[in-house]
């Protein structure tokens, strides 16, 4: 492993660059460079159909870095032709010297229908993963007609023999079993309780064993909202209450089901006049006063699934995630500058067994 100015890379730690909405994509350059210097092992790139194109941002991250792993976390296979996705991933693989992992996700059915796209299914994901892997290993795909689409001819280069990991951002048990069955890694979701993480690990294991795979060959990333008390109070409110509130807006039923939370609380949240008055995501549109009110609607135990408090307390919360069996923790919702003290504290309590993980976030060895 390469050595940074601050010590060995912590390849078990990741962060989301341009977390949430961003109108300034060039901020990624500063964030990735800072994360690499700090020793954070992986940069995850989410996609929004505004100023966060995953392919463009991945290229920028690869160009300004030397050691940090890079993953889309996540993009959707149905928004690009498979030959375009295959080309993007191959380009990133070679640009970064093998540090790139392609992370896919299901996205939002209602949005895809509005765009005139077919909602994503597990069968589609499994199908397109198989097609991509064939292309990366130099195959010519002729007359393909499967769940992901029908393509008379797909081909990149007969000399290709590229081993590019594919990950899946997954919430529910069926998606997690799919990941265990045929993918290289899994990205869980923010605000998962310990029990939900344990259930997710069990689902990945079921899928892997059903396919005759070693469950330990699948890299699992927990996503932990990490907001220390060094962050200004109003921003902390946005990164915790605002972010969880946005998830409850978008797919609250699934969040409640996965965490075994009380659905009556979700119903009260949805019926609240303040929540209903916010046109857009709570984490992008709510005022401080609205956030303070919404904080009264969300039980403390729901928000306790984040890492908060002093930098040391945040570091300890990160370390506890590894006791649940995951092999990576994405410190979500914070910039590298906001994570500096947390990472410093984590170095002091880092589990020694994690030192051998590779830089590529889709690999376990």
ABEGO torsion letter per residue (X at the ends): XBBBAAEBBBAABBBBBGBEBBABAAAAAAAAAAAAAAGBABBBBBBBBBABBAAAAAAAAAAABAABBBBBOBBBAAABBAAAAAAAAAAAAAAAGGABBBBBBAEBAAAAAAAGBBBBBAAAAAAAAAAAAAAAAGBBBBGBBBAAEBBABBBABAABBBBBBBBBBBABAAAAAAAAAABABBBBBBGBBAAAAAAAAAAAAAAAAAAGBBAAABBBBBBBBBBBAABBAAAAAAAAAAAAAAAAAABAAAAAAAAGBBAAAAAAAAABAAAAABBEBAAAABBAAAAAAAAAABBAAAAAABBBEBAAAAAAAAAAAAAAGBABBBBBGBBAAAAAAAAAAAAAABBAAAAABBABAABAX
